Amino acid sequence: MKKHDFRDKNVLITGAAGGIGREISAQFAKRGARLLLAGLPSEKEALTELAAQLVKDYGVEARLFTVDLSSKNGPEKLHESVKKAVRDIYALVNNAGTVAYGKVWELPWESQEKTVLVNLMVPLRLMHLFVPDMVKKGEGVVFNTASVQAFQPTPFHSVYCATKAGLQMLSEGIRAELRGTGVSVCTLNPPYTKTAMIKTKGFPKEIRFYKISGIKDPAWIAKKALGAFEKDKFMYIPGLWAKFIHLVLIRFSPRRVVDLVTYHLLKGTKKGGVY
Ligand SMILES: NC(=O)c1ccc[n+]([C@@H]2O[C@H](COP(=O)([O-])OP(=O)(O)OC[C@H]3O[C@@H](n4cnc5c(N)ncnc54)[C@H](OP(=O)(O)O)[C@@H]3O)[C@@H](O)[C@H]2O)c1
């Protein structure tokens, strides 16, 4: 049963210019939501083009917000601009994210600090800024794009998985705190998906795990995600195989086995250039 009807509701999506965020924005547009699309200043052109396309295809309203969420007061600036443009939002989609691939002690400190900031601190701050109005109104929802990597160690992107595990627990905790307010928090937990993220500088072209998990299409992820969002599913992993690997196999395997297997499967292969 559908719990959320997004028609004519203000929906703010971060990281909307590309990948999963772009496809999620299209799915919200299809449902008649009023789009508030946020991206980096460098993504203004991509955002403008996306907004024009969605307005043309679905006759929706779309507003653009460009801000580097990792900059000083980035989330506060976004909150202020959104509040100036619309009175309140119904849904906040914390989707912007970043990754750095490599061994923790070898990666530049800045890249790891930025991963923690963008993937964990920014969603926390945005929830802190937007949820009070939702509670006052007695309705609203936050969708946090975590990852299946919230449920397993991921050597060579350990900080990334730590942020996603943190975001998962944060979402679950806040959701419980929101009991009885009419506001909820849900997570989307995609497996590897074909977006710019897995082409980030330093990310191997090939890792063995892709052969087991496959690499999903962002449009497929977004379509499945919106079905889950509408039903207010607490946590949603697209795909049965991904559910089995991450919720059953990895969870109940001895940790020594998990160590060995994740090391082997997540290391770049020779073919990929990083090994
Ligand atoms: N792709 C996967 O395999 C995968 C799997 C599970 C979960 N996820 C999650 O899905 C979400 C979307 O990622 P994606 O795969 O669609 O990759 P993506 O195409 O790189 O999208 C991430 C978006 O966030 C933006 N972003 C990064 N830092 C930002 C900042 N400081 N301020 C504002 N925006 C910023 C990125 O801009 P730039 O591109 O300019 O950095 C990009 O537009 C992320 O939270 C990611 O962790 C991805």
The ligand as an ORCA input file, in Angstrom:
! r2SCAN-3c Opt
* xyz 0 1
  N      27.474      3.948     -7.783
  C      27.433      3.009     -6.861
  O      27.969      1.900     -7.040
  C      26.687      3.257     -5.557
  C      26.316      2.136     -4.787
  C      25.661      2.351     -3.583
  C      25.353      3.623     -3.160
  N      25.708      4.695     -3.922
  C      25.371      6.034     -3.423
  O      24.465      6.644     -4.311
  C      24.565      8.071     -4.179
  C      24.654      8.675     -5.565
  O      25.891      8.284     -6.150
  P      26.039      7.894     -7.686
  O      26.485      6.500     -7.732
  O      24.852      8.321     -8.436
  O      27.341      8.731     -8.088
  P      27.470     10.155     -8.748
  O      26.898     10.137    -10.116
  O      28.895     10.528     -8.561
  O      26.506     11.050     -7.841
  C      26.906     11.647     -6.627
  C      26.575     13.094     -6.733
  O      26.894     13.787     -5.523
  C      27.624     14.943     -5.893
  N      28.482     15.462     -4.859
  C      29.677     14.970     -4.459
  N      30.221     15.795     -3.554
  C      29.367     16.831     -3.403
  C      29.375     18.016     -2.631
  N      30.407     18.319     -1.849
  N      28.326     18.868     -2.703
  C      27.302     18.597     -3.511
  N      27.231     17.511     -4.289
  C      28.242     16.633     -4.231
  C      28.460     14.440     -7.056
  O      29.100     15.481     -7.765
  P      30.501     15.107     -8.507
  O      30.198     13.998     -9.463
  O      30.904     16.377     -9.190
  O      31.439     14.677     -7.425
  C      27.408     13.733     -7.854
  O      26.594     14.575     -8.619
  C      25.802      8.325     -3.318
  O      25.409      8.622     -1.996
  C      26.528      6.996     -3.352
  O      27.337      6.793     -2.214
  C      26.353      4.534     -5.112
*
